[in-house]
Amino acid sequence: MDSHSPRIARMTFSSVYPLYLAKVQSKGRTEKELHQVIEWLTGFDESKLQDLIHENVTFETFFQKASLHRNAHLITGVICGYRIEEIEDPLIRQVRYLDKLVDELAKGRKMEKILRS
């Protein structure tokens, strides 16, 4: 896992965002729902999210600027072959939280289940 850390940390959020959007839209979900999920996890509203995309921030900077939701630790399960709750690197865990939420949105999970309140 550690070998992925520097590569993931340097990836820009703006390079992955269109992939997230395409994934959820191909399953009939909306950009608004994607933004709702991202805002729940990070605290970034629509305007701040657009700023970060335009600034081409790395995932490392993206999550440094985020205010992670107090229930983010409730995001568990397997994503990309790794059990989220066992990922030791905080940045990689946060990126996988986001991946998992996008996955759940694309799989048609109800919003109130995705947004663990």
Buried (B, 14 or more C-beta within 10 A) or exposed (E): EEEEBEEBBEBBBBEBBEEBBEBBBEEEBEEEBBBBBBBBBBEBEEEBBEEBBEBEBBBBBBBEBBEBBEEBEEBEEEBEEBEBEEBEBEBBBBBBBBBBBBBBBBEEEEEEEBBBE
